Amino acid sequence: MKYFDLHCDTATECYQKGLGLSSNGLSVSLEQTGKYDRWAQVFAVWISGKLRGEAAFHYFQAVAADFKQKLLTDTGGPVLCRNGNDLKQADAAGKNMALLSIEGGAALGGELSHLGDVWKAGVRLMTLTWNGPNELGNGCMTPGADGLSRFGKEVVREMGELGMVVDVSHLSEKGFWDVAHTLQGPFVATHSDSKAIENHPRNLTDDQFREIVRRGGLVGLNLFAPFAGSGGTIPSLLKHAEHFLHLGGEKTVAIGADFDGCTLSAEIRGIGDMGLLYNAMCGRFGKEIADDIFYNNAFRFFTKHLN
């Protein structure tokens, strides 16, 4: 099987704990991915809600530099891809792939010029907020959450110009619709489940999901039990996938497991166990849809939209 995952926090965990990618005791390690015919992973630099201004930007720089060094020195590491052509070439050559993202637009330090800096560093996706507020707007866990700030809307417009993918996971519902009204093209929710199945602020309403479908975007299923419900088991994840598919999401649903960014409490303990979910999806939805969810939808999206 091929596996394309829209979100993990492994790069940040490796930096904070001084670990490598190969064998690290984390949910994502290179030793676990050899069972896949092809593996593509979006690695996020997570910005703590406590970091602001230049401190947040410098933290991003440190984690990104550390991660890129690990890609060069850890045997068997994926190839860092910056555009759709890079992904196509790596896939054709049988190489695993990495994309770099930011989780939390506080990484910009409130400066629009830093968006160009993170783009040059290889970032191709950015989650605008984490759970709380930052300079761009309000996260979904902010009391009385408002939408995007004026700066946040400027960032979204500039991301569209650059070709950087906007990620609305963690964003408030008002912020989501601000993105929809500000951005012309598609956007994604890299690691969010269905609010109709599990009523959690981090999950997407049906209207939000339909908007992402209409735009030609992606939604990655998150394994975290509070979002998935029912202990985060495989049957609970299938319920979210089935609901999204009923909303027309055959080419939208993907995987955004949130490995090393959440506590796992069910059958899947790390990336090496994802075949369990794939096999369950093959049994429930058929191999064609399972392959789309696990690889094809994400690969198609990024090869089309990354400049």
C-alpha positions in Angstrom: 0.0 0.0 0.0 0.9 3.7 -0.5 0.5 6.1 2.4 0.3 9.9 2.3 -0.2 11.6 5.7 -1.1 15.3 5.9 0.1 16.0 9.5 2.5 14.8 12.1 4.5 16.7 14.8 7.5 14.4 14.7 10.0 17.0 13.5 9.2 19.2 16.5 9.4 16.2 18.9 12.8 15.2 17.4 14.1 18.7 17.9 12.8 19.1 21.5 14.1 15.6 22.6 17.3 15.5 20.5 16.1 12.4 18.6 16.7 11.3 15.0 14.2 10.1 12.5 15.4 6.5 12.0 14.7 4.9 15.4 13.4 7.2 18.0 10.6 5.6 20.0 8.1 8.0 18.5 4.9 7.3 16.6 6.7 8.2 13.3 10.2 6.7 12.6 11.8 5.6 9.4 12.1 2.0 10.6 8.3 1.7 10.7 7.8 2.9 7.1 9.6 0.2 5.2 6.4 -1.9 4.9 4.8 0.7 2.6 5.3 0.8 -1.1 5.5 4.5 -0.9 5.3 6.9 2.0 4.7 10.7 1.9 4.5 12.8 5.1 3.8 16.4 5.9 6.0 17.3 8.8 4.8 20.3 10.9 6.8 22.7 12.9 4.5 23.2 15.9 4.5 26.7 17.5 3.5 26.7 21.1 0.8 29.2 22.2 3.4 30.8 24.5 5.7 31.8 21.6 5.2 35.2 20.0 7.1 37.8 17.9 10.6 37.1 16.7 11.0 34.3 19.3 8.4 32.3 17.4 10.0 32.9 14.1 13.5 32.0 15.4 12.0 28.8 16.9 10.6 27.9 13.5 14.0 28.4 11.9 15.7 26.2 14.5 13.3 23.3 14.1 13.2 23.5 10.3 17.0 23.6 10.1 17.3 20.6 12.4 14.7 18.7 10.4 16.3 19.3 7.1 19.7 18.2 8.5 18.1 15.0 9.7 16.7 14.3 6.2 20.2 14.5 4.9 22.0 12.4 7.5 19.4 9.8 8.6 19.7 6.8 6.4 16.6 6.1 4.3 15.0 9.5 5.0 12.4 10.9 2.6 13.2 13.5 0.0 12.1 17.1 0.9 9.8 18.2 -1.9 9.0 21.9 -2.7 6.6 21.5 -5.6 4.4 19.1 -7.5 7.2 18.2 -9.9 9.4 17.1 -7.0 6.6 14.9 -5.8 6.1 13.3 -9.2 9.8 12.6 -9.7 10.2 11.1 -6.2 7.1 8.9 -6.7 8.3 7.7 -10.1 11.7 6.9 -8.7 10.2 4.9 -5.8 11.4 7.4 -3.2 9.6 8.5 -0.1 8.6 12.1 0.2 8.5 14.9 2.9 6.7 18.2 2.8 7.3 20.9 5.4 4.5 22.8 7.2 3.9 25.1 10.1 1.3 24.5 12.7 0.5 28.0 14.1 0.9 31.2 12.1 2.5 32.8 15.2 5.7 31.5 13.5 5.5 34.7 11.3 6.1 36.9 14.4 3.4 39.3 13.2 5.5 40.2 10.2 4.2 39.6 6.6 7.8 39.6 5.3 8.4 36.4 7.3 5.9 34.6 5.1 8.4 34.9 2.2 11.2 33.7 4.6 9.3 30.5 5.6 8.5 29.9 1.9 12.2 30.1 1.0 12.9 27.7 3.9 10.6 25.1 2.2 7.3 25.5 3.9 4.4 24.7 1.6 1.5 24.5 4.1 0.6 26.6 7.1 -2.1 25.9 9.8 -3.1 29.5 10.6 -3.7 29.1 14.3 -3.3 26.5 17.0 -6.1 26.3 19.6 -5.8 29.8 21.0 -5.4 33.3 19.5 -2.4 34.6 17.6 -1.7 37.6 15.4 -3.7 36.0 12.5 -6.9 35.2 14.4 -8.6 32.9 16.8 -8.2 29.2 17.3 -11.3 27.0 17.8 -10.7 26.7 21.6 -10.6 30.5 22.2 -13.6 31.6 24.4 -16.0 33.6 22.2 -13.7 33.0 19.2 -13.8 35.6 16.5 -12.4 35.1 13.0 -9.3 36.3 11.2 -7.6 39.6 12.0 -6.8 42.1 9.3 -3.3 40.7 9.4 -4.6 37.2 9.1 -6.5 38.1 5.9 -3.4 39.7 4.5 -1.5 36.5 5.2 -4.2 34.3 3.6 -4.1 36.5 0.4 -0.4 36.4 0.2 -0.3 32.6 0.8 -2.6 32.3 -2.2 -0.2 34.4 -4.3 2.8 32.3 -3.2 1.0 29.0 -3.8 1.3 28.1 -0.1 -1.6 25.9 1.0 -3.9 27.3 3.8 -4.7 24.8 6.5 -7.8 25.5 8.6 -7.5 22.8 11.2 -7.6 24.4 14.7 -9.1 27.6 13.3 -12.4 29.0 14.7 -15.5 28.5 12.7 -15.7 32.3 12.0 -12.1 32.1 10.9 -12.9 29.3 8.5 -15.5 31.3 6.7 -13.1 34.3 6.6 -10.7 32.1 4.8 -13.5 31.0 2.4 -14.3 34.6 1.7 -10.7 35.8 1.3 -9.1 33.0 -0.7 -10.0 32.2 -4.3 -8.6 28.7 -4.5 -8.8 25.5 -2.5 -7.7 25.0 1.1 -7.3 22.1 3.4 -8.0 20.8 6.9 -5.0 18.6 7.5 -6.1 16.8 10.7 -9.8 17.3 11.5 -12.8 14.9 11.9 -16.6 15.3 11.5 -18.5 17.3 14.0 -21.7 15.5 13.0 -20.1 12.2 14.3 -18.3 13.7 17.3 -19.3 17.1 18.5 -15.9 18.6 19.3 -14.8 22.2 18.5 -11.8 20.8 16.6 -14.1 19.0 14.1 -15.7 20.3 10.9 -19.4 20.9 10.4 -21.0 19.4 7.4 -21.2 22.9 5.8 -17.5 23.4 6.3 -16.7 20.0 4.8 -18.9 20.7 1.8 -17.1 24.0 1.2 -13.8 22.2 1.2 -15.2 19.7 -1.3 -16.5 22.5 -3.5 -13.1 24.1 -3.5 -11.3 20.8 -4.4 -9.4 20.7 -1.1 -8.5 17.9 1.4 -9.6 16.8 4.9 -7.3 14.5 6.8 -8.8 12.1 9.3 -7.4 12.6 12.8 -6.7 9.6 15.1 -7.0 11.5 18.4 -9.7 9.9 20.5 -11.5 13.1 21.7 -12.0 14.1 18.0 -12.7 10.6 16.6 -14.9 9.6 19.6 -15.5 6.0 20.9 -11.9 5.8 22.1 -10.4 6.6 18.7 -10.9 3.0 17.5 -10.8 1.9 13.9 -14.7 1.6 13.8 -15.0 5.2 15.0 -12.6 6.4 12.3 -14.6 4.5 9.7 -17.8 6.4 10.8 -16.1 9.7 10.1 -14.8 8.5 6.7 -18.2 7.1 5.8 -20.0 10.4 6.8 -17.6 12.5 4.7 -18.0 10.1 1.8 -21.8 10.5 2.0 -21.2 14.3 1.7 -19.4 13.8 -1.6 -15.9 13.5 -0.3 -14.6 10.7 -2.4 -11.8 12.8 -3.7 -11.4 15.0 -0.5 -10.9 12.6 2.4 -7.3 11.8 3.2 -5.3 10.9 6.4 -3.9 13.4 8.8 -3.2 11.1 11.8 -1.6 13.8 14.0 1.1 11.3 15.0 3.4 12.7 17.8 1.0 15.5 18.3 -1.7 13.5 20.1 -2.0 10.7 22.6 -3.0 7.4 20.9 -5.3 5.1 22.9 -6.6 2.5 20.4 -5.3 -0.2 18.0 -3.0 2.1 16.1 0.1 3.0 18.1 2.2 4.5 15.4 2.7 4.9 11.7 3.6 1.2 11.3 0.1 0.2 12.3 -1.8 2.2 9.6 -2.2 -0.9 7.5 -4.9 -1.9 10.0 -7.0 1.1 9.1 -6.3 0.6 5.4 -7.5 -3.0 5.5 -10.6 -1.9 7.3 -11.3 0.7 4.7 -10.8 -1.8 1.9 -13.3 -4.0 3.6 -15.9 -1.3 4.2 -15.5 1.0 1.1 -13.5 -1.1 -1.4 -9.8 -0.9 -2.4 -10.3 2.0 -4.9 -11.7 4.4 -2.3 -9.2 3.2 0.3 -6.3 3.9 -2.0 -7.7 7.3 -2.7 -8.0 8.1 1.0 -4.6 6.8 1.9 -2.6 8.2 -1.0 -4.2 9.3 -4.3 -6.3 12.2 -3.1 -3.4 13.9 -1.4 -0.9 13.1 -4.1 -3.2 14.5 -6.8 -3.9 17.6 -4.8 -0.3 18.6 -4.1 1.0 17.7 -7.5 -1.7 20.0 -9.0 -1.5 22.9 -6.6 2.1 23.2 -5.4 4.0 25.5 -7.7 
